[in-house]
Structure formats: structure tokens, C-alpha cells
Amino acid sequence: MSRTIATIATCASLCLSLFWISPAQAQGLLIASEPGIGDRLPRPIQPPWKPSPHPRPQPTTPGFLYDIARLEIDASIQGQIAQVQVDQTFKNVTSRTLQVKFVFPLPDDGAIDEMTFMVDGEELTGRLLEADKAREIYEGYVRRSKDPALVQWIGHGMFQTQVFPVPPGAERTVTLQYSQICRRSGSMNDWTLPLAPTQFTSQPIGEIVIRGRIRSDAKLGNIYSPTHDVDFDRRDDHRSEFKYTAKKHVPESDFRVLWEAGDSPLQMSLITHRPDPNEDGYFLMLLQPSLPESDPANDKVGKNIVVVVDKSGSMRGEKIEQARRASRYVVDQLKPQDRFTLITYDSDVDTFNNELIAADPATREDATDYIDSILAGGSTNIDAALSKALAATKGSDGPAYVVFMSDGQPTVGEKNGMKIADKASKQIASGTRLFSLGIGHDVNSRLLDKLAEVCFGQTMYVRPGEPLDDVVKKLYDRIGAPALTGAKLEITVDGRQGATRMLYPSEIYDLFSGDQLVIAGRYRRDGDVQIKLTGEFEGESQEFVFDGKFAKQTDDSKNVFVERLWATRRIGQIIDEIDLYGEQSELVDELILLSKKHGILTPYTAYLAEEKTDLNDRMAGREQAQVQLHRLRAESGADAFQQRAFKSQLKQANRGIQSSNQSIIAPAAPAAGASQSLGRPAPSAGNVARPGVLGGKPSGSAIRPAPNVAAAEPEAPHSSLPRVKQIATKTFYLKNNRYVDAEATKEQIEAATKVTQFSDAYFGLLDKLGKKMNPYLTESVEILVVVDGKPFLILP
């Protein structure tokens, strides 16, 4: 079947609000048409690391109709038109043949055209129901099944097929094809794919594959996913491909891709979020430089590179060989106009050359021989090696980058880390950036973080067993690209300065071609925005000017990811300030407030998720946080390493926290006296060390737990429910088997209006508050939520 559906104001495909969590829109679900079977939808599965207190029903139990074996989405986007195909494979896990309908709820902010539906390659007829008629069906399903899962779709249209059979144990692949108009989000095009429906299955999805192609007549600029760690592959100036894969996975947020096209060599995109016009708004700025490659024959301005290799005794074996390979890679990539030197250190400091020298073929060959002769042994003289490296960059023509490797603490010369950092801050020349690589758990992580702050660079943490040479290669591939150096940003609103504050990163320094800079900040005044970026490229001054707008007020759910990204980075900055300068009560209070509101739990605020914690007891909360913050006193060891790697990930995040189950992480080894409730293994593993922010330029990596990093969510022996949950724009904490709105006051909790699910009052809330209330009516446990200042307690 192929049918054309006229543009309907209440229908769209995937472009719905990012955090308007809905059990199915891009993906449909099966509903049994036989009375007495399958009245209840499959309930959201429990996280695999949390054993359920109730055994999973056997396949003969009507409560579980099917698993989703595979979900594959393919999108071809040209301009603002997306051609989408969704392949969803269902498996009947009951012992009888199911007579089912396929239901595809339609969001209400766009248009669908040319919709085709097939089951195992055979077209089936279907019909489109507008919101009023669909509501009757949705509400009938809810009342009959006594299951709130369908409540979120009330108010949406529906595409519904005829009945078809699924034999016991059989799989059916349904295919939905359609085209859609993608929404504009500020200056960017927006494609959103809701994945939350896949939570309504009895097992994790076997495999998820999302792939797509973006084509543009104009030059593609910023391409950004605020939700997932997506692989983007720019094929040329006008084409980009993307892909995301996961296996045995339960998605906890929707999938979103934003992109912009234009002709500027440095494109800027601006996204704002301001739900309350009486409070400061949030903004996200994307800068995508596309600077031309230099002509070696005519270019006299190159880069200055100093590679500093720790060759102390602890580097013996594989680590020193990786350091050699990394150093050889840097030398091999040098261009004729570049200048460089190599420094090695143990108890003493050796140099390939005391000064920066030209990277001609003969010199590079000699440098390679020098690298091959490096042997590990001796103690660690960090102070002397650092002083030698910074001295080599003085008077350099053009930008200078010091790549400093260390796997231990200073044991020779100056041993006080803060004194070493203070000395470096006085030695570093203008235009020099220091990138420190902390290798393994024995490194002095506080010293390296302090050096990053005073030397205008960044620390990258390389976990034990991770290839050092791979990290150095990724770093040099970035800093070896053409760069806009000495970059400065000036933002005015209606021609006046001072309208923005708390920008992260707060300093840019350098912008490297091909890398995308993501800046999150606050604004206090709406109006016309002018953003001026200045710097030097190939020795000449450059200026780029962009125009945008800070909104007076925005929808409270559309771009909430902007606020969460800002909060994530702000929490990382607060921890950094406490780590380097000591505790201040104002910082501790702000850390608790932001962690509580956004569900971004840290090793120091994990207590918020404990069932006994009173979220409104500020004094007790501060005392518990201060006890945990004492862990930052450790300068080295596994716990210190993990804490500072975690802090670095927060500061460099390109996406805000969206799910407590995936992103609440904490160090693996609690310090003496620390809470022992951090013992649950992390649900997934990823590398700690990432190139991340290079001179203020975040990478595309998401926040991921490192191997052996325990999640900060406490054990819940009496409940299999997540302790922290984000629903739409709000964060909820499980207290006594009830989800409580993080922003509910003690008075609101006590005065909440009780509403029983499926009662007339329950459906009355849908009529009165509509979409504001829908997301909070779908839980199978008690939930206390505050909407428009009024507290409601929804009782199952």
C-alpha cells in the first residue's frame, strides 16, 4: 500500500520535542485485538543490573506479548525533507497465535506524506485517525487495560492497520516508509527520532541501528547530536553521513540530529532555552571552523611543537614503547614550516635540541633515531622537564603546543605540586598551550589539572591498559590542523555588553579546523545578539561576525537539553574549583542544588538518591556532601584518578545528562569513611581518556563510565525501580516507593492533591493540563509532581 496523506496541522513524524518522552512515535507497537489477551502492554523492563523482586512472567503470561529483536532506521535527508524507513522486528513470546494491530501514534508539529506499511514485505491497509477520534481509541485502551502507557499519546493522531496474525514464537518485521518535513530549531534543521517506545518490551532490544545521510545545496556547517554519541562522517562540503549502533540495549532518550548550512568559513549556530522569562535563560553556541589548508611552498608560519616524554622506571615495558610510537607519529606528521623539539626526563632532563628547530627531512630523521634510543629508568623530575619545555617555546613565532606525558608523581627536584604549577604559570609564554597526559593511577592528577588551568590547556587521563599512542595521535591530528589562534569572543545584546555570564568553556584560545566548539552559557537579557569572533590565521588578523536572537521565553520542553548541558559543565567547574582552591559553602550549596534539580549525581552528591535522604534538608545535605568532598584531598591513586577523570568529562561534555541509569558515575575505590553505597557495577564501559577539549574545544564524546567505575546510584534492595528518573523536563527521586519531584517543597509534598489512575479526575487532568501533565501520568508507581505550581500525587 502507498498512500498520500495531506498535510495536517496535528500530524508530524519524528520531529517532536526532544524530551517529550513518548512510548511510541517513530516506532509503533502491537496491540492484541482479541478480548482477554494482551490487555496490558509490555511493561518497561528493569535495568539488567537490578534484579526484580518479582520473577519475569513466562511467555504464556498475557502481560508480555512480544520482544523487539531488531530496530533499524534509515533516513535520507535533503534540505528539510527526510525520507525515512523504519524496520521493526517483533517476536511473539506467548504460547498462542496473536491477532494484532500495528498502532503508530502521530505527533502534532509537522506533516507526513507518502506513508507505506508492510509486514514481512506484504503491504497492509491502514487508516489515519485525527486526534479527536484517536483519543477515543487511546482512552478506551487505557480504561480496558488499566495500563497508563498509552496516556501520553492522548491528543495525538493515529495510524492504525488492519488485524494480522503472529504465530507463537514467530517474528514479524514491520516496515514503515514515509517522508516528512523537518522542523527548524533556531537557525538549525532538526530531525528527532523517538526511541523511548522501545522501553515497552520484555527484553532489551537485540540490536539498534540508526543511519542517515544529510545532503545540502549550501555548504554544511555545524552538525550536532545533543543526545547520542553519533559517528559523523563528512563526505565533502555538501554531504555528511551518520550512524549509531547499540546491542542488547534499552534506550532511555530520543535520538536527535541538528545541522546547519551556509557559506561562511566559520559557521555559528545558536540555540536558546528560557522557560521562565523572569529568570536567566540558557544558550548553546556551536562554532564549526572550516579553514583552508596551507600551501607549504608559500606558508612561512607553522606550528611549534614540544613533545615531553616521561622515561622514569615506571614507564618500562609497553608504556615506553607506546611513548616512542606516539613521538614518532608526531615527528612524521610535522610539516616543513613547523618547528619542534623533543624532551625526555627521569631524574635528569635530556633534549633533542635546546631550541625549536625546523622540521626538515634530515632533522626529522635524526629525531626518529633519538626517539628509538629512549630507555626507561630513574626517578621523576617533573619540575625540571616542564621548565625546559616552557623555556623552549619562548620567542617562538606562531602558536606553540607542549605535549607533556607523565605516569607518576614528582620524586626528584621540586615535589610540591602547587609550587610546580605556580612556577609554570610564571614561565609560560603568551601563545603557548600545555596538554598533559596523565598515564595510569599513580599520576599526580591534581597537579596536572592545575597545570591545565594555568597553562591554557587541558589534561587527558589515560586509564591503565589504554594505548597511549592512540591518545597522542588523536590529540596531534587536532592540533596539527589549521587553527584560528588567540581566539576571543565578544557577545552583545542590542548593542550592549554584559548580557551573558557563566560561559563554559570560559576561554577559547584556539579553534582547529574540522573541530566543533560547543559553548554553553546563561543570558540575562533577551534581544538581538551579535557575536564577534576574532583571532589570527596564518599570521593575519581575522574577524567573524554572526547575528542571532536571545528568546524572551521558549517552550519549556523543546530545548531543555541546553539547560542540562550547561548544568553538567557547571557542576564540573564547581568540582574543579573545590579541588584546586578548597571548599566554599556557596559552591557546595550550588553543587547540591544543581545535582538535585537535574539528577546529575556525583561522588559527592550520591546520597541524594538514597531512600532515607530528605531532599529538602539543606543542612544535612551539606554535611554529607562535605564528608564526600574530602576524597578530593587525594592527589594520586585509583580514587584520585577516577575523580579527576570524571570531573574532566563533566567539564567537556557535549551532551547534558539525560538518564540517571547511564550517566551517574563515581570513582571505584571509596576513600576511608566514604559511603559504601557506591557498589553497583557500571552498566556500560567506555574510555576515560579522550582528546576532549583542546584549547576549549570539546570533542564529540559523551560522558561514559570508565571500566571499574562504580555508579553513584545506591543499591535498592527492596525495589527494582531506578532511584533517579528524568521524565520530560523534570527529575524525580524514588522515596518509599514513590517518585518525588526534585523541586517539590516540603509544604507541596504535604498538600498534594491525590488523583487515582483511571478515575474521572485522572482523565480530567488530561483535559485541563494536556501535554504539561501527560508525561507524568504513565508510571506504574506513585508519583508526586508539581505542575504550574500545583502539587499532584498520582496513585496507581
Secondary structure, 3 states (H helix, E strand, C coil): CCECCCCCCCECCCCCCCCCCCCCCCCCEEEECCCCCCCCCCCCCCCCCCCCCCCCCCCCCCCCCEEEEEEEEEEEEECCEEEEEEEEEEEECCCCCEEEEEEEEECCCECEEEEEEEECCEECCEEEECHHHHHHHHHHHHHHHCCHHHHHHCCCEEEEECCEEECCCCEEEEEEEEEEECEEECCEEEEEECCHHHHCCCCCEEEEEEEEEEECCCCEEEEECCCCCCEEEEEECCEEEEEEEEEEECCCCCEEEEEEECCCCEEEEEEEECCCCCCCEEEEEEEEECCCCCCCCCCCCCCEEEEEEECCHHHCCHHHHHHHHHHHHHHHHCCCCCEEEEEEECCCEEECCCCCEECCHHHHHHHHHHHHCCCCCCCCCHHHHHHHHHHHCCCCCCCEEEEEEECCCCCCCCCCHHHHHHHHHHHCCCCEEEEEEEECCCCCHHHHHHHHHHCCCEEEEECCCCCHHHHHHHHHHHHCCCEEEEEEEEEEECCECCCEEEEECCCCEEEECCCCEEEEEEECCCEEEEEEEEEEECCEEEEEEEEEEECCCCCCCCCHHHHHHHHHHHHHHHHHHHHHHCCCHHHHHHHHHHHHHHCCCCCCCHHHHCCCCCCCCHHHHHHHHHHHHHHHHCCCCHHHHHHHHHHHHHHCCCCCCCCHHHHCECCCCCCCCCCCCCCCCCCCCCCCCCCCCCCCCCCCCCCCCCCCCCECCCCCCCCCCCCEEEECCEEEEEECCEEEECCCCHHHHHHCEEEECCCHHHHHHHHHHHHHCHHHHCCCCEEEEEECCEEEEEEC
